[in-house]
Amino acid sequence: MRLSLTAEARREGVAAKGWVRAHKWWILRRLTQLTALGVFMAGPLAGIWLVRGNFASSEILGFLPLSDPFIAVQSLAAGAVLARVALLGALLITLFYIVVGGRAYCGWICPVNIVTDTAYWLREKLGITRDRKLDRRTRLWVLGGALLASLLSGTVAWEFVNPVSLLQRGLIFGLGAGWTIIAAVFLLDLLITRRGWCGHLCPVGAFYGIMGKASVVRVAASRREACTNCGACFQICTEPHVITPALKGRGTMSILNQDCLNCGSCIDACPVDVFEISVRRNIR
Amino acid sequence: MAKPKPPSRRDLLTSGAKAAGVACLAGLSLTAYVESARRAEATALRPPGALPEDDFQGACVRCGLCVRACPFDTLRLAELGEEAPLGTPFFVARETPCFMCADVPCAKACPTGALDRDIPSIRQADMGVAVLVGHESCLNYKGITCSICHRVCPIRDEAITLEPQAIRGRRMVIPTVHSDKCTGCGTCEKHCVLGHAAIRVLPRELGLGGRGRNPAGRAV
């Protein structure tokens, strides 16, 4: 076997389009993820205070409030009366993701995505095939459980364990023993279940998915007649089931499933450029 | 590829029992974890203006804006395994006390209202209450007029006063905390000269006695 850092699913794309074009959206996503973390870390590390706080709630350039709507909803379920600043912040984020696609958060902002993508990449490289099957709807149950637990305990319950909050907050404010939880997520994805955390369990992704159900920006299989059935898009996609209706169906070419991250990996991997980022079309 | 065998009744029962067992263990450990983690230790004090602990746990989104607003780096967010629930803001008085900024910038920075943004004055803050816990170690109780806690107190001569007392025939001045004036900033605990502070800030319900409830359960 030839040793290569390129993911197996991108091989054909790289051969057809070159390395950079086969990693275009991947590069953009990683830059966005690192920039999002970077502007928060620039304060404590370098004294450059463009933003304060963390992804849970923040103040951008000293005036613009942003708040995570999932944490806000847990808080409301816990019976808290939130101040207007947090409600406004959560509203702004909600409106933003209704436009760009709810799970764009997962693909473009969440730092755990880098962890789980890396686990998946390593899983492929090491040839690990063990896949403890989980239902993809499990995350909806976890989401329901988290909100119920908030309601019953009067706390923002999921935030006691949430690896997503833990990692970004840890990087910005100090991680402590929190790395163990991140390591657990990595090992779950590497050794036990294919795309286990982001694809099956994480209630944050489930929440953003529901939120962005009707979002405007969507990936579309606009040139599906050119498809060569190479399978690269299915292999690279974190949620392969979302591709089928758009690519193989007769209806709309937009990928409308709420599980789609709008990450653009299928665009990167496709050797014949079937996919593109476009505006939602409900009918063909 | 070999055809999968249809599962036998024995397989179904054992795998079902396994799944149920795992679910119970997971549920139990999560509940136990949240229940054990939701109480801050007595040494972990909340920022000024914090809602009562139960309400605070529902309102705080763990964003750290209060931590950033604190000019003295008193506050920090709890890492996994620290004294306070994961990600919530707290301070340890013996390390860095609250410097009682007149305009309470930490509370003003809170986006959710977990800290009272409209707190009129730092004097209204209730981070805890100082309690002289070391009656055997406090130097004033040994007849030495150390009184450092009294001298450093930012609410001087109101929150801590020196009360002359005669104990076993010896005249001493004993630092005495007045809980209605003490904000629990922790300056006294920070500056106590002993290896382990003889005066400590405790959460109010832990630090103060009281009459409690009558046999019918009503507060008296």
Interface residues (C-beta under 8 A of the other chain):
Chain A: G43 W49 R52 G53 N54 A56 S57 S58 E59 P65 S67 D68 I71 A72 S75 A78 G79 A80 V81 L82 A83 V85 A86 G89 A149 S150 S153 G154 T155 V156 A157 E159 F160 V161 S165 L166 R169 G170 I172 F173 G174 L175 G176 A177 G178 T180 I181
Chain B: L30 Y33 V34 A37 R38 D54 D55 Q57 G58 A59 C60 V61 R62 C63 G64 L65 V67 R68 A69 R76 L77 E79 L80 G81 E82 P85 L86 G87 A109 C110 P111 T112 G113 A114 R117
